[in-house]
């Protein structure tokens, strides 16, 4: 690996004006950090985490960052965001205060704590802007190293745009210019201990993508020193085996001190040039950084750093060293430097005050209106004295939040619940309007709100020729995927065994040969970065289908799905999207790790991603067609035991769509409504046939999608007819069956129409044992369903339905 030292023969020349501009920006950023900490301690912000000590390296990195490039970063990158012009100091403080106006805080509209940066990549209609004409930052997340898998995908997109000639058409120029874009990733040294980092490093080296990773190394992870984090106490030394050679691919690894201005400039120019021109990954290990204010506002670093270490940090603070460099090289005098520092302090202070004024002004305006209406209520109420105290308490709040006025108004309205006064009506109307506004402020954009939202995709019925051929279910999927690949060059599929053999169940058989390795491709066994690869590529406008071989293996990537993909539209308030389709399979058959149905885990952890559970491959194909027309992400869970079952080949295989949130009644009945999905549909249908022989008529409803769930409340209409309901699935007790019960009995108010207690039929609490017996005794079977439904009818009419055993 290369060690960059101060060079007297710089390849990148800077003039004095540029150097002093960098110093001023570094000082402004430092002041923002210092002032931000004080704002938290004054109670004006909830929490603070800052980028002090990292300023110089980020200025150097920013000089190598070009239009079209992408960042997937770390919550200390404020100086970099200032330097590329994608964050103002006022916006920085607006985020610290959690200002919910997207114009004031465009990264997250106040939904993320400070230090979480993003650029708006979508216009107001939810369509992509020209990403090649802007400097782009994907939306930050807090979990350590979780930005790395997405980084891989952002870089992989450049590779596809460069190597797939079909993507070099004018209609795709807003996404990429021949794949010339570099994906810049940043991470703290301690976070490199995470498995996601190592998995990304390995995948990036295998794929050889234009990815530039910066490790900000201040020698600590909160209180834990480097020797407890990293082998050899150095990530560049630990990764030395990844260093590329003349005859073997790998990384270009560079090491540079974080206080050495000239060396930093040269190092980043070199690293970016290698990644951009040679299309290979680079890693810049920026060492000897400091963190002057410690980890965050949650504690002081004086508790765990020695006196010697603190003295070293004071001497090697990058601003101190930069100041020395400027004076030593006669770019400015001491007096001129002091003037820059004072100007920086003034700039930061003015930006902070403007941000606070805008933030508190919105709230105080709302509070003022509430106080006016409360005063009117006081004058018309017998509880005037108590209401007056509520008014005084609200006025006394030093730094009011929206919740203060809401709580005061609700408290007052409780006192006048029996009143019909004009003042009460006005106050109640105000409360209703404000709560609606707060729904937009805090609860919008969990899913797409554009015209391309998945729930808005038009339903196109499946069509069949009179002599439609019966084929294996996997052939229906194969035809669907072939149509999608033919239709749209942005579509590509990847995953373990997807390429050469066409996936383990043959739904992609022959498609790599037909469309090439840039459209249908194999990956290593690395579920976390398969998902990250898909997220990053989807962020850049591509339409990836990422395969996770078995549903059980989603556990490897559930954190990425939950913290990154599921919250993306929400945490940017519609500013970014990643319409990734995750293809997987589960239910029945092969034992503990190949037949899972962990639906409750998925349902509870990835709100923001649609969960589609087709009962056969034709339904699955319709869902793929639907999602490829939408801008939402989805998981499509195919039935593991359905690939060899015969289905009719649709005539309109590439066009028909299955709508989301619309259950299908697959058997009419009068006595009991059974709600289920996926592979359980066949089991329940067989049980219903046997129940019919004993005089019990079952209506069976396939929910088809769990998220969204029965948007039109169709299921309760069935319950009105049968007055009994059963929820059957293969998840553990209290999993998806409990979710469905809550949706129907509580949300759809089916309890009003029930003559008997609703029941759930689920798998055992353990995972399924291997073999046919293991499947039978671990998951719901025909006999169990028969017995549970029969028992329900026995309770209702024991004469007609006597005890079975």
C-alpha positions, 0 to 999 in steps of 0.5 A: 500500500502507498503511504502519502506524505507531504509532497513538494511536487504536488500534482494538484496545484492550489493558489492562495485564494483557494487555500484560504477559502478552504481554511475559512470553510473549515473554520465555519464547520468547526464553529458549527460543531462547537455551537451545535454542542452548546445548543443541545446543552441549552435544551434547544436540540435533543442530541448532537453529533459533530464532524469536528476534527475531520474537516481537512480530509473532507475538504480534500475529498470534496475537491475530487468529487464531481457532478454525477458522483454519489456519496454513501457516508458517515454522520460526521461528513458535514464539512464535505457536504458544505464543500460540495455545496449541498448543505448550508450551515443554516440547513445544518442547524435546521436539522439539529433543531428538527425543523419539519419544513423540507425547504428549511431542512431538505435532507430529511424534513426534520425526521433525522437527527443532525449529521444525517445528510442527503440530497434531493434526487426526485422532483415534486412529482417523485421523478428523477432529476438529472443526477449527472448534473448534481453532486449526490448524497444518498440518505445517511443512516445511523447503524454503524457500517450500514452505509457500506452495502448501499455504497457497493450498489451505487458503484456497481451501477456505474459499472453497468452503465459503462458496460451495458451498451443498451444503457448508453442511450439518450433516455438514460443520460440523466442517470449516468454518463457512460458510468464515469461516476465514482461512489464515495463511501465514508466510515469511522475506523471503529465501524470497520469492525462490522461484518457489513464493512468486510462483506462490502470490501470483498464484494467490491474487490470481486466486482471491481467497481469505481468505489472510493472508501475513506476511513476516518481514523481517530483511533477510538470507537467512543471509549474503546481504543483502536487495538480492541477494534482492528487487527494490527490496530490499522485497517489498512494493514489488516486489509493489505491482502486486498492490495492490487498487484500487476497481475491480480485485481484488488484495491488501491490502498492509500494511507495519509495523515488527516492533518497534512493538507497537501498530502490529503489533496494529492491522495484524493486526486490520485484515488479518485482518478484511479477509480474513475479512469480504471474503474477499480475500488480504492481505499483511503485510510485517513489516520491521525485524526482527532475528535475534539468534542468527543463522540457526541453530546452524550458524554465527554472524552476526557473520561477515557483519554489519557492526558498525553493523548489529549495533549497530542490531539490538541497539537495535531488538530487538523485546523491547528496544523492547517493554520501552521501550514498557511503561515509557514508557506506565507499564504496569510499573516497571523492577522489575516488568519485571525480575521478569517477565524472571526469571519467564520465565527460570525457566519456560523452564528448568523446561520445558527440564529437564522435557523432557530428563528425560522424553526421557532417562528413556525411553532410560535405562530401555531402556539399564538393561534392556540393561545388566542383560541384558548382565551376565547374558550376561557371566556365562555367556560365555567372552568375559566380559572383552570383554563387560564392556568393551562394558558399560563403554563403554555406561555411559560414554556421557554422553547416550545415544541408543537406538542406543547400546544397540542397537549394544552388544547387537548387538556382544555377540551377535556374540561369542556367536553359537555359544552357546545360553545362556539369557542369549543368548536373553533378550538376542536377544529383547530386541533383537527387541522393541526393534527392533519398537518402533523400527519404530513410532517411526521407520518407521510411518505412511508411508501411512494406518494407519486403517480407510480406508487405500487397501489396505483398501478392499473390492474390488467387481468391475465388472459389465456388462449383457448388451448393454453399450454400447461407448463411447470410454474417455473416456466411461467416465471421464466417467460415473465422475466424474459419479457421484462428483460426484453422490455426495459434495459434498466431491468437486471437480475442477480443473486446466488446461482441466478446466472449460469444455471438460471437459479436453483429452481430454473426460473432464469434458465437460459436468460443469461445466455440470451441477455448477457452477464450484465443483465442476469448474473451470479453473485457470491454467498453474501445476502447483506451486500446482494441487498445493498447492491440492489438498493444502491443500483435502484437509487441510481434509476436502475430496476434490479431484481435481487434474489435471496435464495431462501426466505430464511436467509433474509435474516442476513439482510434484514437490518439493511432492509429495515434501517435503509430500504424500508425507511428511505422514502420516509426519512427523505420525505419523498426526496429519494427512492429505491424501487428494488424488487427482492425475489425469494421463496419459502414455506413447506418442505426442507427443514429448519433452514429452507422452509421458513415462514418468518413473516411476523419478523418481516412484517414488523421490521420492514414497514415501507416495503411491500410484502407480496405472497403469491399462491402460485407462479402466475400470481407471482408473475403478475406481481413482478409486472406490477412492481416493475411499473411502480417506484416502490420496493417489494419482497415477493415470496414465491412458494418453494413447492410450486415450481413443478406444479402445472399452470396454464401459460398466460397469453399476456405474460409480460403485461398482466398485473396483480393489484396490491391490497386486494384479496381474492376469494378462491372458494365460496362458502357460507359457514366459515371464512378462512383467511390465508396466503401462499402455500397454505392456500392449497392445504386449506383448499384440500381441508375445505373439500373434506369439511364439505363432505361433513356439511361445513361450507368454507369460504377461502380468501387468499390475501395475496399481499400482507403489506398492504393488507386488504385495502378495500376491507373485502374480508369483513364482507365475507365475515358478515355472511359466515359470522366465523373467521379463521386465520391460517398461515405457516408462521410461528404462533402470534406471527402473521396470523396475529397480524391478519387477525388484528387487521380484520377483527379490529381494523375492519371491525369484524368483531361486530359480526362474529358468533364465535371466537376467531381462531388462528392456525399457525405452525409450531413455535419451533422451526420445521423439522426435516422430511415429510413427517417433519413438515407434517408435525411442524406446520399446519396440515389438512387434518389439523385445519379440518379439526380446528374448523370442525371444533368451531362448528361443534361449539356452535351446534354440537348436535349437528357436529358431534365431537370427533374424538 
